[in-house]
């Protein structure tokens, strides 16, 4: 590509798509065998705790932030647990309602 020629929109889009797909092209064994993948729930809880620290760190003591992190982690685990069962369209709810008639 020469400096005198401008990039077209198509070239820009193609280059952008290639740049975005580069991490997907890496072999799946790119992680070292001795490295364990990080727990995504714990990483999310840490990130949300850091956001709370950035927002309210001046008024919350460290002990409260540790409790907040535990609460966030439990909530995320509960959410993952609730996503596990695969429901079909015709599945009934886990409860049934019956009105008591006189």
N, C-alpha and C positions, 0 to 999 in steps of 0.2 A: 504494500500500500504506500503510495507516495504522499508526501506532505501537501502537494499542490491540489490533490483530489480530495473532496469532501466525502464523508461517509454518508451513504444513502440510508433511508429509514429501514429498508429491508436488511441491509448489512448490520445496522445497529441492533435490530430485533434479533437477528440470527446470533450475533455475538452475545447479546444479553441472555438468550436461551441457552447457549453453550456454557456461559458462565454459571448460570443457575443450575445446570445439570451436572456440573463437574463433580460435586460431592457424591452424586448418585452413581457416577461411573467408577468410583474407587472400588477395589475388590472388597468383598464382604469380610475377608480375613485381615483387614487393615489394622484391626485392634490387636495388640500384642497378646500372646496366649496367657501371660501372667497377669494382665490387667483385667479386672472385672468391670463390666459396664456399670456406670453409676445408677443408683436407684432413682428413677424419674420422679417418684412421689416425694422422696426426701429432697431432691434438687428443687422441685417446685415449692415445697414448704420452705426451704431456705430462701428462695428468691422472694416469696411473698413476705417472709419475716423481715428480709432486708428492706423491702418496700415500706413495711410498717415502721421499721427503725428510721428510715429516711424521713418519713412523714411525722412520726410522733416520738422520735428518739430523745428529744429534749425534755419530754415530760414523763416518759416511761422508764422505770428502772430496768436493769438487765434481767432481774428475776421475772418480771412481768413479760418481757420479750421471750424468755425461755418457755413460759407457760403458753404464750400466744403461738409459738412455733409448734408446741405439742398439740394444741387445739387444731391448728391448721392441718397438721400431719394426720391426725385422727379423722378429720372431715374429708380429706382427700382419699384416705383408705376406705372410708365408708362409701364414698362416691364410686370408687373402683369396684367395690364389692357389689354395689347395686347395679352396675353395668354388666356383670358377669352372666346372669341368666339370659338366655336367648328366648324371647317371647315371640309367639306367632300371633297373627292377627286375630285368631279365634280364641285365644287363651282368656279364660275367665279371671276376674280379680280374685285375690286371696280371701275375700270376705263375701258374705251374702247378707242382704238386708231383708228382714221380714217384719212387717208392721204387725203389732199385736192388736187384733180386732176384738171388740167386746163380744 
